[in-house]
Amino acid sequence: YIEARNHFNKKDYEQSIEIYNEIEKNYPLSNEAIQSQIMIAFIQYINLNYDQAIFQLSKIIKKYPSYKDIDYAYYMKAICYYEQISDEELDDENNIRALESFNQIINRFPNSQYANDSYQKVVLINENVAAKHMNIGLFYLKNKKYLAAMNRYKIVIDNYSQTKFTPEALHRLVEIYYKLGMNIEAEKTASVIGFNYPKSKWYQYSYDLVSENNQEKGFFNFFK
């Protein structure tokens, strides 16, 4: 095992993998055999062979569920998905797989040294997905496809409410409701922003929009 690590430190990865495989073959019940399998997965990760690394880590997780450092295998598997997330693609499967894997660490190993970083990665992934929905919603809004835009903003509000995009998503709904002549819904949504995000610039934008709309249409007089 020391010999294999020496080759690894010299970046002689092929020779290192060969020795790790020999350890697993000849001493299958040893801790070194498990560590060797983890090191093989790590080398695949270093070489950006993500699919092979994920396959190797999945085997380790299935075969050694009670291994003392199994949380590391879960973490590395999550990282493999995370590093493959595309900035361009919304429905990227790696988004889903990475979230599932990091949440497994948080739920299964709350005291793990990898739990905090996993939580931070979940936040970043959710921000990333929410941002994509916001961009698509804005595209629809600019092209006056109001219902399509509304659906995107509601996804952000319903599924990614902890992200920084929620106040803007609510404001965009205010805009859309006015475009559709749904004044009461617009005011209700603006009040939600005011209650939950009173210091947000998006509340100020919504407040100004409500005031402007009421003045133009005599809305205040209507209720008087």
KADAZI-V964583 format. One record per pair of residues at least 12 apart in sequence whose ideal C-beta (glycine too) atoms are under 10 Angstrom apart, sorted by the first residue. I is the first residue (numbers start at 1). GAP is how many residues later the second one is. D is the distance in Angstrom with one decimal. If there is no record, write none. Layout:
BEGIN
I_GAP_D, I_GAP_D
END
This chain:
BEGIN
1_18_8.0, 1_19_8.1, 1_22_6.0, 1_26_9.1, 1_29_8.8, 1_30_9.4, 1_31_4.6, 1_32_9.2, 1_34_7.1, 1_35_6.9, 1_38_9.0, 2_17_9.8, 2_30_9.7, 3_12_9.0, 3_13_8.8, 3_16_5.9, 3_19_9.9, 3_20_9.7, 4_12_5.0, 4_13_8.2, 4_14_8.4, 4_15_3.9, 4_16_5.2, 4_17_9.4, 4_18_8.5, 4_19_7.0, 4_28_9.0, 4_31_9.5, 4_32_6.9, 4_35_7.2, 4_36_9.6, 5_14_9.1, 5_15_9.3, 5_30_9.6, 5_31_9.9, 5_34_7.9, 6_13_9.4, 7_12_6.7, 7_13_9.3, 8_12_8.7, 8_31_6.8, 8_34_8.7, 8_35_7.1, 8_38_9.3, 11_32_9.8, 11_35_8.9, 13_26_9.9, 13_27_9.5, 13_29_9.9, 13_30_4.9, 13_31_9.2, 13_33_7.3, 13_34_6.9, 14_29_9.0, 16_20_9.5, 16_23_7.3, 16_24_8.5, 16_27_6.6, 17_19_9.0, 17_22_8.2, 17_23_5.5, 17_26_5.9, 17_27_8.7, 19_17_8.0, 19_20_9.7, 20_12_9.0, 20_13_8.8, 20_15_8.5, 20_16_3.7, 20_17_7.3, 20_18_9.2, 20_19_5.5, 20_20_5.2, 20_21_10.0, 20_23_8.3, 21_12_10.0, 21_15_7.4, 21_16_9.0, 21_19_7.2, 22_14_8.6, 23_12_8.5, 23_13_4.5, 23_14_9.0, 23_16_9.5, 24_12_5.2, 24_13_5.9, 24_16_8.3, 31_36_8.5, 31_37_8.7, 31_38_9.5, 33_31_9.6, 34_26_7.0, 34_29_8.5, 34_30_5.6, 34_33_5.8, 34_34_9.4, 34_35_8.3, 34_36_9.0, 34_39_9.3, 35_32_9.5, 35_34_8.2, 37_19_6.6, 37_20_8.8, 37_22_7.4, 37_23_5.3, 37_26_8.3, 37_27_8.4, 37_36_8.9, 38_18_8.3, 38_19_7.8, 38_22_6.3, 38_26_9.5, 38_29_9.0, 38_31_7.6, 38_32_9.4, 38_34_6.9, 38_35_6.3, 38_38_7.9, 39_17_9.9, 40_12_9.0, 40_13_8.7, 40_16_5.8, 40_17_9.7, 40_20_9.4, 41_12_4.9, 41_13_8.3, 41_14_8.5, 41_15_3.9, 41_16_4.8, 41_17_9.3, 41_18_8.7, 41_19_6.9, 41_31_9.8, 41_32_7.4, 41_35_6.4, 41_36_8.4, 41_39_8.8, 42_14_9.0, 42_15_9.1, 42_30_9.3, 42_31_9.9, 42_34_6.7, 43_13_9.4, 44_12_6.2, 44_13_9.0, 44_32_9.8, 44_36_8.7, 45_12_8.7, 45_31_6.3, 45_32_9.5, 45_34_7.4, 45_35_6.1, 45_38_8.6, 48_32_9.5, 48_35_8.3, 48_36_9.3, 49_31_9.4, 50_27_9.8, 50_29_9.3, 50_30_4.6, 50_31_7.8, 50_33_7.1, 50_34_5.7, 50_44_9.0, 51_29_8.4, 51_33_9.3, 52_28_9.5, 53_23_7.1, 53_24_7.8, 53_26_9.1, 53_27_5.2, 54_22_8.9, 54_23_5.7, 54_24_9.7, 54_25_10.0, 54_26_5.0, 54_27_7.3, 54_30_9.5, 54_43_8.6, 54_47_9.3, 55_22_9.8, 55_25_9.9, 56_17_9.0, 56_20_9.4, 56_21_9.3, 56_24_9.9, 57_13_9.9, 57_15_9.2, 57_16_4.9, 57_17_7.9, 57_18_9.3, 57_19_5.7, 57_20_4.3, 57_21_9.4, 57_22_9.8, 57_23_7.4, 57_44_9.6, 58_15_8.6, 58_19_6.8, 59_14_9.4, 60_12_9.5, 60_13_4.9, 60_14_9.6, 60_16_9.4, 60_17_9.0, 61_12_5.3, 61_13_6.5, 61_16_7.3, 61_43_9.4, 65_43_9.9, 69_43_9.6, 70_38_9.0, 70_39_8.3, 70_42_9.7, 71_33_9.5, 71_34_6.3, 71_37_7.5, 71_38_4.2, 71_40_9.2, 71_41_4.3, 71_42_7.9, 71_43_5.8, 71_44_8.2, 71_47_9.4, 72_33_9.7, 72_37_9.7, 72_40_8.5, 72_41_8.8, 72_42_7.0, 74_27_6.5, 74_28_8.7, 74_30_5.7, 74_31_5.1, 74_34_7.1, 74_35_7.2, 74_38_8.5, 74_40_7.8, 74_44_8.7, 75_26_8.2, 75_27_8.2, 75_29_9.5, 75_30_5.8, 75_34_8.7, 75_37_7.6, 75_38_8.9, 75_39_4.1, 75_40_9.1, 75_42_7.8, 75_43_6.8, 75_46_9.6, 76_25_9.4, 76_38_9.1, 77_20_8.7, 77_21_9.4, 77_23_9.9, 77_24_5.4, 77_25_9.7, 77_27_8.8, 77_28_9.3, 78_19_8.2, 78_20_5.8, 78_21_8.8, 78_22_8.3, 78_23_3.4, 78_24_4.7, 78_25_8.9, 78_26_7.6, 78_27_6.5, 78_36_8.5, 78_39_9.5, 78_40_6.6, 78_43_7.2, 78_44_9.5, 79_19_8.3, 79_22_8.4, 79_23_8.9, 79_35_9.3, 79_38_9.2, 79_39_9.5, 79_42_8.2, 80_14_8.9, 80_17_8.8, 80_18_8.6, 80_21_8.5, 81_12_8.5, 81_13_4.8, 81_14_8.3, 81_15_8.5, 81_16_4.2, 81_17_3.8, 81_18_8.5, 81_19_8.3, 81_20_5.8, 81_21_8.6, 81_40_9.9, 81_44_9.5, 82_12_7.3, 82_13_9.2, 82_15_8.9, 82_16_4.4, 82_17_9.2, 82_19_8.1, 82_20_7.5, 82_36_9.7, 82_39_5.9, 82_40_9.9, 82_42_8.5, 82_43_7.3, 83_15_8.7, 84_13_8.7, 84_14_8.1, 85_12_9.3, 85_13_6.3, 85_14_10.0, 85_39_9.4, 85_40_7.1, 85_43_6.8, 85_44_9.3, 86_42_9.7, 86_46_10.0, 87_41_7.6, 87_44_9.3, 87_45_8.5, 88_44_8.7, 89_43_8.3, 90_38_9.5, 90_39_7.0, 90_41_9.6, 90_42_4.3, 90_43_7.1, 90_45_8.8, 90_46_7.0, 90_62_9.8, 91_38_9.4, 91_41_9.1, 92_36_9.3, 92_37_8.8, 92_40_9.2, 94_31_9.3, 95_30_6.1, 95_31_9.3, 95_33_7.3, 95_34_5.8, 95_37_9.1, 96_29_9.4, 96_33_9.4, 98_20_9.9, 98_23_7.2, 98_24_8.5, 98_26_9.7, 98_27_5.8, 98_30_9.9, 99_22_8.7, 99_23_6.3, 99_26_5.5, 99_27_7.8, 99_30_8.6, 101_17_8.3, 101_20_9.3, 101_21_9.9, 102_12_9.0, 102_13_9.3, 102_15_8.6, 102_16_4.2, 102_17_7.6, 102_18_9.1, 102_19_5.1, 102_20_5.0, 102_21_9.8, 102_22_9.8, 102_23_7.6, 103_15_7.7, 103_16_9.2, 103_18_10.0, 103_19_6.5, 104_14_8.6, 105_12_8.8, 105_13_4.3, 105_14_8.8, 105_16_9.3, 105_17_9.5, 106_12_5.3, 106_13_5.8, 106_15_9.8, 106_16_7.2, 122_40_9.8, 123_39_7.6, 123_40_8.0, 124_39_10.0, 126_30_9.9, 126_33_8.5, 126_34_5.3, 126_35_9.7, 126_36_6.9, 126_37_5.5, 126_39_9.7, 127_33_7.9, 127_35_9.2, 127_36_5.1, 127_37_6.8, 127_38_7.6, 128_32_9.9, 128_35_9.3, 129_26_9.1, 129_27_8.9, 129_30_8.4, 129_31_6.6, 129_34_8.5, 129_36_9.9, 130_22_10.0, 130_25_8.4, 130_26_5.0, 130_27_9.7, 130_29_8.2, 130_30_3.9, 130_31_9.3, 130_32_9.2, 130_33_4.3, 130_34_8.1, 130_35_4.6, 130_36_8.2, 130_38_9.8, 130_39_8.1, 131_25_9.1, 131_29_9.3, 131_32_8.1, 131_33_9.1, 131_34_6.6, 132_20_9.2, 132_24_9.7, 133_18_9.3, 133_19_4.8, 133_20_7.6, 133_21_9.4, 133_22_5.3, 133_23_5.1, 133_24_9.9, 133_26_8.7, 133_27_7.5, 133_30_9.7, 133_32_7.9, 133_36_8.2, 134_18_7.3, 134_19_7.6, 134_21_9.7, 134_22_6.2, 134_26_9.5, 134_29_9.2, 134_31_5.2, 134_34_6.7, 134_35_6.7, 134_38_8.1, 135_17_8.9, 136_12_8.4, 136_13_8.2, 136_15_9.6, 136_16_5.2, 136_17_9.7, 136_19_9.5, 137_12_4.7, 137_13_7.9, 137_14_8.1, 137_15_3.4, 137_16_5.0, 137_17_9.2, 137_18_8.5, 137_19_7.6, 137_28_9.7, 137_31_9.5, 137_32_7.4, 137_35_6.3, 137_36_9.6, 137_39_9.2, 138_14_8.6, 138_15_9.3, 138_30_9.4, 138_34_7.6, 139_13_8.9, 140_12_6.6, 140_13_9.4, 140_32_10.0, 140_36_9.5, 141_12_8.6, 141_31_6.4, 141_34_7.2, 141_35_6.9, 141_38_8.6, 144_35_7.8, 146_29_9.0, 146_30_4.9, 146_31_9.1, 146_33_5.5, 146_34_5.9, 147_29_8.4, 147_33_8.4, 149_23_7.0, 149_24_9.0, 149_26_9.0, 149_27_6.1, 149_30_9.4, 150_19_9.9, 150_22_8.3, 150_23_6.5, 150_25_10.0, 150_26_5.2, 150_27_8.5, 150_29_9.8, 150_30_8.5, 152_17_8.3, 152_20_8.8, 153_12_9.0, 153_13_9.5, 153_15_8.5, 153_16_4.2, 153_17_7.7, 153_18_9.0, 153_19_4.9, 153_20_5.5, 153_22_9.6, 153_23_7.6, 154_15_7.8, 154_16_9.9, 154_19_7.5, 155_14_8.6, 156_12_8.4, 156_13_4.2, 156_14_9.0, 156_16_9.1, 156_17_10.0, 157_12_5.1, 157_13_6.5, 157_15_9.8, 157_16_7.7, 157_32_9.5, 157_35_9.3, 161_35_9.5, 164_36_9.7, 165_37_9.7, 166_26_9.9, 166_27_9.0, 166_30_8.1, 166_31_7.6, 166_34_9.3, 166_36_9.0, 167_25_9.7, 167_26_5.9, 167_29_7.8, 167_30_4.4, 167_32_9.7, 167_33_4.3, 167_34_8.1, 167_35_4.0, 167_36_6.8, 167_38_9.4, 167_39_8.9, 168_25_9.5, 168_29_9.7, 168_32_8.4, 168_33_8.9, 168_34_5.1, 168_37_8.9, 169_20_9.9, 169_24_9.8, 169_33_8.7, 170_19_5.7, 170_20_8.0, 170_22_6.1, 170_23_4.8, 170_24_9.9, 170_26_8.3, 170_27_7.8, 170_30_9.1, 170_32_6.9, 170_33_8.7, 170_36_7.4, 171_18_8.2, 171_19_8.0, 171_22_6.4, 171_26_9.4, 171_29_8.5, 171_30_9.0, 171_31_4.1, 171_32_7.7, 171_33_9.4, 171_34_5.5, 171_35_4.9, 171_36_9.9, 171_38_8.0, 172_17_9.5, 172_30_8.7, 172_33_9.8, 172_34_9.6, 173_12_7.9, 173_13_7.8, 173_15_9.8, 173_16_5.0, 173_17_9.2, 173_19_9.2, 173_20_9.4, 173_33_9.2, 174_12_4.9, 174_13_8.3, 174_14_9.3, 174_15_5.0, 174_16_5.1, 174_17_9.9, 174_18_9.4, 174_19_7.6, 174_28_8.9, 174_29_9.9, 174_31_8.2, 174_32_4.7, 174_33_9.6, 174_35_6.0, 174_36_7.3, 174_39_9.4, 175_14_9.7, 175_30_8.8, 175_31_8.4, 175_34_6.8, 176_13_9.3, 177_12_6.5, 177_13_9.1, 177_32_10.0, 177_36_9.9, 178_12_9.9, 178_31_6.8, 178_32_8.6, 178_34_9.4, 178_35_5.7, 178_39_9.8, 183_27_8.9, 183_30_6.9, 183_31_8.5, 183_34_7.7, 183_36_6.7, 183_39_9.6, 186_20_8.3, 186_23_7.8, 186_24_6.8, 186_27_7.3, 187_19_9.3, 187_23_5.9, 187_26_8.9, 187_27_8.6, 187_32_8.7, 189_17_7.5, 189_21_9.6, 190_12_9.7, 190_13_7.6, 190_15_9.4, 190_16_4.1, 190_17_6.6, 190_18_9.9, 190_19_7.4, 190_20_5.1, 190_21_9.8, 190_23_10.0, 191_12_9.7, 191_15_9.0, 191_16_9.8, 191_19_9.0, 192_14_9.3, 193_12_9.0, 193_13_5.3, 193_14_8.4, 194_12_7.6, 194_13_7.1, 194_16_9.6
END
